[in-house]
Structures are given as C-alpha cells and as structure tokens.
Amino acid sequence: MYKIACIMGKSSSGKDHIYQALLERSELGFKKLIMYTTRPMRSGETEGVEYHFTDDATADRMEQEGKIIELREYNTVYGVWKYFTADDGQVDLDKGRYLVIGTLAAYEKFCEYYGKDVVMPIYIEVEDGIRLERAMNREKKQEEPKYREMCRRFLADCEDFSEEKLERAGITKRYFNNGFIEDCIDEIAQDVLTWMQE
C-alpha cells in the first residue's frame, strides 16, 4: 500500500512552491490530489491545477452522496468559501503515492479516513513577519486585491495552527521556510524517502 503526504501551514508559508517542487522530484513519485473550492479563481490559477473550482450546489450534492473526506468553511468578507477533498476516484493507494495541501483539520480527517499510518504530516513554519510581508506582496499582484480577507486569514491561522492543536494532532516535526526554501525542500524530500521505506 502506498501513502499520502499532507503539506500544511499558515497562509503565505510557501506551501504551493514546496508542493510543486516535491511533485517535480521524480525520485518521490508523487501524484497530485486536487482539492475543491467554492472561492473565486485567483489571477494565474487554472481549473484542475491548483483546485477544482466549483459551487455550493455541487459541494452540497457531493456531501449528501458521502463523497467528501474533509470540508472546511471560511466565513470571509466576501461570503462563505468552502474547501474540500472528495473521494472522487483520484486516490488509489494500491497504485500510487499522493501529495496534498491542506489544513491541520484536513490532515486529521485524512488520518481518520485512510489511517494515520499512511498519512505523513509536512508542517511548514514561517516567522509571522515574513508571512505577512509575503501575503501583502502576493495580494498586491491580484487584479482586485482583497486585503481585508488577507488579514482575516492571517489572524485565523493563529487559531487554526495553535500549539495546542498541533500537539493534539501529533505534529512534532516542523520544516522552517524562513528564507532558504531549497534547504527546506531538500529536508522534506529526504524525510519523505525515509518514510516511504517504513
């Protein structure tokens, strides 16, 4: 049986960059697990690449059909946005290993659904000042910057990734991305290779 690696961390911690870099490392052999969201697509995003962009009606239907593994709702300044992972045929642990980006709550749901022994947590940590600067720079590049939502997300992350919640989820290893992202990626890749052999 293959395994699932779950990248998580607060907003603007470099998760997307790290995710892409790990996918490109052929020795890791990861397949993408693409999540769903009801939020609007950002500039530079593509359907089926970063997310499957969907609507509330589709999310509700999939939930009624029992196809949702984990779902999070965020009451943003633009309305409620849902992010979720669906059992839609993407994952076959007899045929491959998968890489996903999620929250701490999503990681816990993956552990419940697939078993904790097949889900590896990859928690990315970045100093708050660096994160805030990165978030601001990213938002400035958007066609319509959503600064209020950026601030809401930044503050919500403090609660979502509190030390108590990290401890409860059994997250002990942290990968620091405070400026040398390639070193961070190398460390993760080495740990993934070791984990795959267990």
C-alpha positions as a LaTeX table, in Angstrom:
\begin{tabular}{lrrr}
\hline
Residue & $x$ (\AA) & $y$ (\AA) & $z$ (\AA) \\
\hline
Met1 & 0.00 & 0.00 & 0.00 \\
Tyr2 & 1.21 & 3.48 & $-0.92$ \\
Lys3 & 0.87 & 6.61 & 1.20 \\
Ile4 & $-0.35$ & 10.22 & 1.26 \\
Ala5 & 1.81 & 13.19 & 2.29 \\
Cys6 & $-0.09$ & 16.23 & 3.55 \\
Ile7 & 1.57 & 19.65 & 3.35 \\
Met8 & 0.14 & 22.17 & 5.79 \\
Gly9 & 0.99 & 25.51 & 7.27 \\
Lys10 & $-0.31$ & 29.00 & 7.75 \\
Ser11 & $-1.10$ & 31.21 & 4.76 \\
Ser12 & 1.93 & 32.52 & 2.85 \\
Ser13 & 4.23 & 29.88 & 4.32 \\
Gly14 & 5.32 & 28.70 & 0.86 \\
Lys15 & 3.12 & 25.61 & 0.66 \\
Asp16 & 2.34 & 25.98 & $-3.06$ \\
His17 & 6.01 & 26.39 & $-4.01$ \\
Ile18 & 7.06 & 23.43 & $-1.85$ \\
Tyr19 & 4.18 & 21.33 & $-3.19$ \\
Gln20 & 5.22 & 21.96 & $-6.79$ \\
Ala21 & 8.90 & 21.30 & $-6.05$ \\
Leu22 & 8.11 & 17.95 & $-4.41$ \\
Leu23 & 5.89 & 16.92 & $-7.32$ \\
Glu24 & 8.77 & 17.62 & $-9.71$ \\
Arg25 & 11.19 & 15.33 & $-7.86$ \\
Ser26 & 10.88 & 12.08 & $-9.79$ \\
Glu27 & 12.51 & 10.03 & $-7.01$ \\
Leu28 & 9.49 & 10.80 & $-4.80$ \\
Gly29 & 6.95 & 9.63 & $-7.39$ \\
Phe30 & 4.08 & 11.74 & $-6.09$ \\
Lys31 & 0.75 & 12.08 & $-7.85$ \\
Lys32 & $-1.40$ & 15.18 & $-7.34$ \\
Leu33 & $-4.53$ & 15.06 & $-5.22$ \\
Ile34 & $-6.53$ & 18.07 & $-6.33$ \\
Met35 & $-8.91$ & 19.60 & $-3.83$ \\
Tyr36 & $-12.10$ & 21.54 & $-4.47$ \\
Thr37 & $-13.06$ & 25.09 & $-3.55$ \\
Thr38 & $-16.06$ & 27.38 & $-3.98$ \\
Arg39 & $-13.93$ & 30.53 & $-3.76$ \\
Pro40 & $-13.29$ & 32.55 & $-6.92$ \\
Met41 & $-10.28$ & 31.68 & $-9.01$ \\
Arg42 & $-7.29$ & 33.98 & $-8.45$ \\
Ser43 & $-5.17$ & 35.52 & $-11.20$ \\
Gly44 & $-2.80$ & 32.90 & $-12.57$ \\
Glu45 & $-4.83$ & 29.90 & $-11.33$ \\
Thr46 & $-6.17$ & 27.21 & $-13.66$ \\
Glu47 & $-9.11$ & 24.87 & $-13.18$ \\
Gly48 & $-7.89$ & 21.40 & $-12.22$ \\
Val49 & $-4.37$ & 22.59 & $-11.40$ \\
Glu50 & $-4.49$ & 24.43 & $-8.07$ \\
Tyr51 & $-8.08$ & 23.37 & $-7.32$ \\
His52 & $-11.28$ & 22.15 & $-8.88$ \\
Phe53 & $-13.34$ & 25.34 & $-8.75$ \\
Thr54 & $-16.95$ & 24.51 & $-8.04$ \\
Asp55 & $-20.12$ & 25.92 & $-6.49$ \\
Asp56 & $-22.16$ & 25.40 & $-3.32$ \\
Ala57 & $-24.76$ & 23.21 & $-5.05$ \\
Thr58 & $-22.10$ & 20.75 & $-6.23$ \\
Ala59 & $-20.44$ & 20.71 & $-2.80$ \\
Asp60 & $-23.80$ & 20.04 & $-1.12$ \\
Arg61 & $-24.60$ & 17.23 & $-3.57$ \\
Met62 & $-21.22$ & 15.55 & $-3.05$ \\
Glu63 & $-21.65$ & 15.81 & 0.72 \\
Gln64 & $-25.10$ & 14.19 & 0.53 \\
Glu65 & $-23.60$ & 11.39 & $-1.56$ \\
Gly66 & $-20.97$ & 10.77 & 1.15 \\
Lys67 & $-18.09$ & 11.64 & $-1.18$ \\
Ile68 & $-16.46$ & 14.35 & 0.94 \\
Ile69 & $-13.47$ & 13.27 & 3.04 \\
Glu70 & $-12.94$ & 16.64 & 4.69 \\
Leu71 & $-14.54$ & 20.04 & 4.30 \\
Arg72 & $-13.76$ & 23.46 & 5.72 \\
Glu73 & $-15.89$ & 26.57 & 5.53 \\
Tyr74 & $-14.50$ & 30.06 & 5.92 \\
Asn75 & $-16.80$ & 32.97 & 6.62 \\
Thr76 & $-14.86$ & 35.54 & 4.60 \\
Val77 & $-15.60$ & 39.18 & 4.00 \\
Tyr78 & $-16.86$ & 38.02 & 0.56 \\
Gly79 & $-19.17$ & 35.31 & 1.86 \\
Val80 & $-18.68$ & 31.67 & 2.83 \\
Trp81 & $-15.94$ & 29.85 & 0.91 \\
Lys82 & $-15.65$ & 26.07 & 1.08 \\
Tyr83 & $-12.53$ & 24.00 & 0.59 \\
Phe84 & $-12.84$ & 20.23 & 0.49 \\
Thr85 & $-11.35$ & 16.93 & $-0.58$ \\
Ala86 & $-13.61$ & 14.43 & $-2.26$ \\
Asp87 & $-13.40$ & 10.68 & $-2.73$ \\
Asp88 & $-13.83$ & 11.15 & $-6.47$ \\
Gly89 & $-11.61$ & 8.36 & $-7.78$ \\
Gln90 & $-8.34$ & 10.32 & $-7.72$ \\
Val91 & $-6.79$ & 8.19 & $-4.95$ \\
Asp92 & $-5.90$ & 4.53 & $-5.27$ \\
Leu93 & $-3.36$ & 3.61 & $-2.60$ \\
Asp94 & $-2.68$ & 0.32 & $-4.37$ \\
Lys95 & $-1.39$ & 2.22 & $-7.40$ \\
Gly96 & 0.46 & 5.31 & $-6.17$ \\
Arg97 & 1.51 & 7.80 & $-3.52$ \\
Tyr98 & $-0.13$ & 11.19 & $-3.32$ \\
Leu99 & 0.70 & 14.73 & $-2.28$ \\
Val100 & $-1.93$ & 17.15 & $-0.99$ \\
Ile101 & $-2.04$ & 20.61 & 0.56 \\
Gly102 & $-4.41$ & 21.01 & 3.47 \\
Thr103 & $-5.07$ & 22.41 & 6.91 \\
Leu104 & $-4.40$ & 20.77 & 10.24 \\
Ala105 & $-8.08$ & 19.80 & 10.42 \\
Ala106 & $-7.83$ & 18.31 & 6.91 \\
Tyr107 & $-4.80$ & 16.28 & 7.96 \\
Glu108 & $-6.75$ & 14.85 & 10.90 \\
Lys109 & $-9.66$ & 13.93 & 8.59 \\
Phe110 & $-7.26$ & 12.21 & 6.18 \\
Cys111 & $-5.89$ & 10.20 & 9.11 \\
Glu112 & $-9.44$ & 9.18 & 10.09 \\
Tyr113 & $-10.39$ & 8.27 & 6.52 \\
Tyr114 & $-7.25$ & 6.46 & 5.34 \\
Gly115 & $-5.50$ & 5.56 & 8.63 \\
Lys116 & $-2.79$ & 7.54 & 10.43 \\
Asp117 & $-0.09$ & 5.07 & 9.37 \\
Val118 & $-0.45$ & 6.03 & 5.70 \\
Val119 & $-0.61$ & 9.83 & 6.09 \\
Met120 & 2.61 & 11.82 & 6.58 \\
Pro121 & 2.33 & 15.35 & 8.05 \\
Ile122 & 4.56 & 18.00 & 6.49 \\
Tyr123 & 4.12 & 21.13 & 8.61 \\
Ile124 & 5.73 & 24.28 & 7.19 \\
Glu125 & 6.57 & 27.03 & 9.65 \\
Val126 & 7.49 & 30.64 & 8.86 \\
Glu127 & 8.04 & 33.61 & 11.17 \\
Asp128 & 4.89 & 35.78 & 11.26 \\
Gly129 & 6.56 & 38.98 & 10.00 \\
Ile130 & 7.89 & 37.16 & 6.93 \\
Arg131 & 4.47 & 35.60 & 6.28 \\
Leu132 & 2.70 & 38.94 & 6.49 \\
Glu133 & 5.15 & 40.54 & 4.07 \\
Arg134 & 4.74 & 37.64 & 1.62 \\
Ala135 & 0.95 & 37.81 & 1.87 \\
Met136 & 0.95 & 41.54 & 1.18 \\
Asn137 & 3.23 & 41.15 & $-1.84$ \\
Arg138 & 1.05 & 38.37 & $-3.27$ \\
Glu139 & $-2.16$ & 40.33 & $-2.75$ \\
Lys140 & $-0.75$ & 43.41 & $-4.47$ \\
Lys141 & $-0.37$ & 41.35 & $-7.65$ \\
Gln142 & $-4.06$ & 40.43 & $-7.78$ \\
Glu143 & $-6.34$ & 42.23 & $-10.22$ \\
Glu144 & $-8.59$ & 43.12 & $-7.28$ \\
Pro145 & $-6.57$ & 42.85 & $-4.05$ \\
Lys146 & $-8.57$ & 41.53 & $-1.10$ \\
Tyr147 & $-6.64$ & 42.99 & 1.83 \\
Arg148 & $-9.41$ & 42.55 & 4.39 \\
Glu149 & $-9.63$ & 38.84 & 3.55 \\
Met150 & $-5.85$ & 38.55 & 3.71 \\
Cys151 & $-5.88$ & 39.98 & 7.25 \\
Arg152 & $-8.77$ & 37.73 & 8.32 \\
Arg153 & $-6.93$ & 34.68 & 7.01 \\
Phe154 & $-3.70$ & 35.71 & 8.74 \\
Leu155 & $-5.42$ & 36.02 & 12.13 \\
Ala156 & $-7.48$ & 32.84 & 11.67 \\
Asp157 & $-4.28$ & 30.87 & 11.07 \\
Cys158 & $-3.08$ & 31.70 & 14.59 \\
Glu159 & $-6.10$ & 29.82 & 15.94 \\
Asp160 & $-6.17$ & 27.04 & 13.32 \\
Phe161 & $-2.48$ & 26.18 & 13.89 \\
Ser162 & $-2.27$ & 26.86 & 17.62 \\
Glu163 & 0.34 & 24.96 & 19.60 \\
Glu164 & $-2.44$ & 23.05 & 21.38 \\
Lys165 & $-3.95$ & 21.88 & 18.09 \\
Leu166 & $-0.57$ & 20.92 & 16.65 \\
Glu167 & 0.16 & 18.87 & 19.76 \\
Arg168 & $-3.27$ & 17.21 & 19.67 \\
Ala169 & $-2.69$ & 16.19 & 16.04 \\
Gly170 & 0.69 & 14.71 & 16.94 \\
Ile171 & 2.68 & 17.20 & 14.83 \\
Thr172 & 6.20 & 17.22 & 16.23 \\
Lys173 & 8.38 & 17.86 & 13.17 \\
Arg174 & 8.48 & 21.36 & 11.68 \\
Tyr175 & 10.05 & 22.40 & 8.40 \\
Phe176 & 11.25 & 26.00 & 8.56 \\
Asn177 & 10.89 & 28.18 & 5.45 \\
Asn178 & 12.24 & 31.50 & 6.69 \\
Gly179 & 14.41 & 32.31 & 3.69 \\
Phe180 & 16.19 & 29.23 & 2.31 \\
Ile181 & 13.32 & 27.37 & 0.68 \\
Glu182 & 15.57 & 24.91 & $-1.22$ \\
Asp183 & 17.06 & 23.71 & 2.07 \\
Cys184 & 13.54 & 23.25 & 3.40 \\
Ile185 & 12.53 & 21.27 & 0.30 \\
Asp186 & 15.65 & 19.08 & 0.49 \\
Glu187 & 14.94 & 18.24 & 4.14 \\
Ile188 & 11.34 & 17.32 & 3.37 \\
Ala189 & 12.35 & 15.18 & 0.37 \\
Gln190 & 14.87 & 13.26 & 2.47 \\
Asp191 & 12.29 & 12.62 & 5.19 \\
Val192 & 9.72 & 11.52 & 2.60 \\
Leu193 & 12.16 & 8.99 & 1.13 \\
Thr194 & 12.85 & 7.59 & 4.62 \\
Trp195 & 9.11 & 7.50 & 5.43 \\
Met196 & 8.30 & 5.62 & 2.21 \\
Gln197 & 10.61 & 2.79 & 3.25 \\
Glu198 & 8.98 & 2.32 & 6.67 \\
\hline
\end{tabular}
